[in-house]
Amino acid sequence: MAVKYYDIGLNLFCRQFPNPEKILQDAADAGVSCILTGTDSAENKKIDAFVQTHDAFGTAGIHPHNADSAKQEDFQFIEKILVENPKIVAVGECGLDFDRMFSTKENQIRCLEKHIVLAEKLDKPLFLHERMAAEELIRRFKKHPDICKKSVVHCFTGNKETLRKYLDMGFSIGITGWICDDRRAKELRDAVKLIPLNRILIETDAPYLTPRNVSGLSRTNVPQNILYVVKDLAQYMSISESVLIENAKKNTERIFGI
């Protein structure tokens, strides 16, 4: 497959995708190579097995929503597949979510710190989730400057002030179809012009975050919709689509060692 785009965040194993192989094949036909997001132990196991026999990559981690139930053996398995499977390319999805609070703050913080230690030990990037928790996330990385420079804040939806802080710490930034939302994306659209070309990555977060300003799309997002992310993101970064595509691809290959 000739790769034109990398979708750095695809949630492949969910009820919206009863045929994962077809989702991946349709993506490949559109020139999209995908990184599958691991969010709990069961999903990490599925991804580990799937990427060994399919043209895709994966991450392995515990989403902050699942922090309350995280066990030590979950982290042992994450470490095992990161060491043994070269197609598992990052630690995560991990981070802090103080919006919906499916896990306690204490357990989310404890879980995040375990991911940081593991990423540093294995010299792997972190694939980070943050909702309503930017200040706490930044606080947790103050003593970990080196890992910031090789990690990604995925699905960034915030404002200029928060983005500037993440960039100052060295993080790269993943942008999704949120940029296509005329109602919710005003602050994000104003912020993205701050992102340097060597720190931008693109993703769909499919099956979620379908680009809202494109008529006729299914409510279930798919990887090939990344072209709509590119279209709007390039516009608000004031660059050409080809420049964005080239740099996002190069950044993905560098950060994830693809």
TANORHU-V444108 format. One record per residue. N is the residue number from 0. RES is the residue in one letter. PHI is phi in degrees with one decimal (none if undefined). OMEGA is omega as a letter, one per 40 degrees, with the letter a starting at -180 (NA if undefined). D_LAST is the distance of its C-alpha to the last C-alpha in Angstrom with 2 decimals. Layout:
n = [N	N]
res = [RES	RES]
phi = [PHI	PHI]
omega = [OMEGA	OMEGA]
d_last = [D_LAST	D_LAST]
//
This chain:
n = [0	1	2	3	4	5	6	7	8	9	10	11	12	13	14	15	16	17	18	19	20	21	22	23	24	25	26	27	28	29	30	31	32	33	34	35	36	37	38	39	40	41	42	43	44	45	46	47	48	49	50	51	52	53	54	55	56	57	58	59	60	61	62	63	64	65	66	67	68	69	70	71	72	73	74	75	76	77	78	79	80	81	82	83	84	85	86	87	88	89	90	91	92	93	94	95	96	97	98	99	100	101	102	103	104	105	106	107	108	109	110	111	112	113	114	115	116	117	118	119	120	121	122	123	124	125	126	127	128	129	130	131	132	133	134	135	136	137	138	139	140	141	142	143	144	145	146	147	148	149	150	151	152	153	154	155	156	157	158	159	160	161	162	163	164	165	166	167	168	169	170	171	172	173	174	175	176	177	178	179	180	181	182	183	184	185	186	187	188	189	190	191	192	193	194	195	196	197	198	199	200	201	202	203	204	205	206	207	208	209	210	211	212	213	214	215	216	217	218	219	220	221	222	223	224	225	226	227	228	229	230	231	232	233	234	235	236	237	238	239	240	241	242	243	244	245	246	247	248	249	250	251	252	253	254	255	256	257]
res = [M	A	V	K	Y	Y	D	I	G	L	N	L	F	C	R	Q	F	P	N	P	E	K	I	L	Q	D	A	A	D	A	G	V	S	C	I	L	T	G	T	D	S	A	E	N	K	K	I	D	A	F	V	Q	T	H	D	A	F	G	T	A	G	I	H	P	H	N	A	D	S	A	K	Q	E	D	F	Q	F	I	E	K	I	L	V	E	N	P	K	I	V	A	V	G	E	C	G	L	D	F	D	R	M	F	S	T	K	E	N	Q	I	R	C	L	E	K	H	I	V	L	A	E	K	L	D	K	P	L	F	L	H	E	R	M	A	A	E	E	L	I	R	R	F	K	K	H	P	D	I	C	K	K	S	V	V	H	C	F	T	G	N	K	E	T	L	R	K	Y	L	D	M	G	F	S	I	G	I	T	G	W	I	C	D	D	R	R	A	K	E	L	R	D	A	V	K	L	I	P	L	N	R	I	L	I	E	T	D	A	P	Y	L	T	P	R	N	V	S	G	L	S	R	T	N	V	P	Q	N	I	L	Y	V	V	K	D	L	A	Q	Y	M	S	I	S	E	S	V	L	I	E	N	A	K	K	N	T	E	R	I	F	G	I]
phi = [none	-81.5	-83.9	-100.9	-128.0	-109.4	-93.7	-80.5	-144.5	-118.3	-93.6	-75.3	-97.3	-146.4	-64.3	-69.5	-118.4	-67.6	-124.6	-57.6	-60.9	-66.7	-58.6	-69.4	-66.7	-61.5	-63.4	-60.6	-62.2	-95.6	80.4	-106.9	-100.6	-115.9	-108.4	-86.9	-90.4	-94.4	-126.1	-156.0	-62.5	-63.5	-69.2	-57.8	-66.7	-62.1	-65.4	-55.5	-70.9	-65.6	-71.0	-70.7	-122.1	-134.3	-83.6	-158.2	-121.8	-148.4	-118.2	-139.7	-172.2	-120.8	-61.8	-57.0	-59.5	-102.3	-64.3	-60.8	-101.1	-68.3	-119.0	-59.1	-66.9	-62.7	-72.0	-63.7	-69.6	-56.5	-62.2	-58.9	-75.0	-65.1	-77.9	-91.0	-114.3	-65.6	-89.8	-91.2	-108.9	-157.4	-93.3	142.5	-83.3	-141.5	147.9	-135.4	-134.0	-97.8	-87.6	-92.2	53.6	-75.3	-133.4	-67.1	-58.0	-60.7	-70.6	-61.9	-65.0	-60.6	-66.4	-58.8	-64.4	-64.7	-64.1	-60.8	-58.9	-66.3	-62.5	-66.7	-61.4	-96.0	56.1	-117.9	-71.9	-99.7	-109.3	-104.3	-114.0	-144.3	-136.0	55.4	-145.2	-60.5	-63.4	-68.4	-62.0	-60.1	-60.0	-70.5	-102.6	-56.6	-96.3	-131.9	-64.0	-68.6	-69.3	-59.9	-68.6	-116.3	-118.1	-123.8	-85.7	-83.3	51.4	-68.6	-131.7	-88.9	-106.6	-59.0	-61.1	-67.1	-60.1	-60.1	-65.1	-64.0	-65.8	-61.6	-81.2	105.6	-65.9	-89.7	-128.4	-99.6	-117.1	-111.6	-65.8	-54.6	-62.7	-91.5	-96.3	-60.1	-84.5	-105.0	-99.0	-57.1	-66.5	-63.8	-61.1	-74.5	-87.6	-64.3	-65.0	-77.4	-75.8	-65.4	-62.0	-87.6	-128.5	-99.5	-132.4	-125.4	-161.0	-104.7	58.1	-57.8	-86.5	-94.5	56.5	-57.8	-53.9	-82.3	-95.4	-114.0	-74.9	89.4	-79.6	-62.3	-66.5	-86.6	-70.0	-137.5	-56.4	-67.4	-70.9	-60.7	-64.2	-75.7	-61.6	-59.2	-57.8	-75.1	-63.1	-59.4	-59.0	-82.0	-87.6	60.5	-133.5	-79.0	-61.2	-65.4	-66.1	-62.8	-59.5	-61.2	-73.2	-62.6	-64.8	-61.9	-65.1	-62.2	-65.7	-69.3	-66.7	-95.0	64.8	-87.7]
omega = [i	a	i	a	i	i	a	a	i	i	a	a	a	a	i	a	a	i	a	a	i	i	a	i	i	i	a	i	i	i	a	i	a	i	a	a	i	a	i	a	a	a	i	i	i	a	i	i	a	a	i	a	a	a	a	i	a	i	i	a	i	i	i	i	a	a	a	a	a	a	a	a	i	a	i	i	i	i	a	a	i	i	a	a	a	i	i	a	a	i	a	f	i	i	a	i	i	i	a	i	i	i	a	i	a	a	i	a	i	a	i	a	i	i	a	i	a	i	i	a	a	a	i	i	i	i	a	i	i	i	i	a	a	a	i	i	i	i	a	a	a	a	a	a	a	a	i	a	i	a	a	i	a	i	i	a	a	a	a	a	i	i	a	i	i	i	i	i	i	a	i	a	i	a	a	i	i	a	a	a	a	a	a	a	a	a	i	i	i	a	a	i	i	a	i	a	a	i	a	i	a	a	i	a	i	e	a	i	i	i	a	a	i	a	i	i	i	i	i	a	i	a	a	i	i	i	i	i	i	a	a	a	i	i	a	i	a	i	i	i	a	i	i	a	a	a	i	i	i	a	i	a	i	a	a	i	a	NA]
d_last = [14.24	13.98	11.66	13.77	12.81	10.38	12.78	11.50	14.70	16.28	19.09	19.31	21.91	24.94	28.34	27.55	25.18	27.41	25.35	21.62	20.96	22.71	20.80	17.48	19.23	20.82	17.57	16.14	19.50	19.07	15.70	13.94	10.75	11.26	10.31	13.55	15.53	17.42	20.81	23.10	23.51	24.25	21.25	18.91	20.52	20.18	16.47	15.94	18.07	16.91	13.18	14.39	16.35	14.70	11.91	10.38	8.59	10.97	12.52	15.75	18.72	22.26	23.10	26.08	28.24	27.93	28.61	32.23	31.43	28.56	29.52	28.58	27.47	24.90	23.21	23.68	21.84	18.92	18.74	19.18	16.30	13.87	15.18	15.55	12.73	9.21	8.21	10.09	7.87	10.89	14.67	16.58	17.97	20.57	23.06	26.60	28.50	32.13	32.83	33.38	33.81	33.03	32.74	34.79	33.67	34.24	32.01	29.23	29.38	29.59	26.59	24.48	25.56	24.51	20.93	21.05	22.43	19.82	16.85	18.73	19.56	16.07	14.51	12.20	12.17	14.86	14.89	18.52	21.42	24.64	27.85	31.13	29.97	28.57	31.13	30.66	26.86	27.28	29.93	27.72	25.16	27.88	27.59	23.79	22.95	20.01	17.97	18.78	17.04	13.58	14.38	14.93	18.34	17.66	20.31	22.35	25.85	28.02	30.10	30.04	31.37	28.73	25.88	27.33	27.40	23.75	22.82	25.30	23.60	20.26	18.42	16.14	17.57	16.67	19.40	20.58	23.56	25.84	25.97	27.78	30.53	33.67	35.39	32.95	30.59	33.11	31.97	28.26	28.99	30.97	28.31	25.09	26.43	25.95	22.14	20.89	18.54	15.95	16.08	16.09	13.85	15.27	15.90	18.79	19.46	20.93	23.54	24.81	25.38	26.26	26.95	30.68	31.85	30.99	33.90	33.66	30.35	30.45	30.54	27.58	24.46	21.78	18.26	19.77	21.89	19.07	20.90	23.79	21.78	20.70	24.34	25.89	23.38	23.66	27.41	27.70	25.44	27.68	25.02	24.38	22.06	20.38	19.77	18.34	16.01	14.80	14.34	12.81	10.05	9.63	9.97	7.45	4.59	6.92	8.00	5.52	3.79	0.00]
//
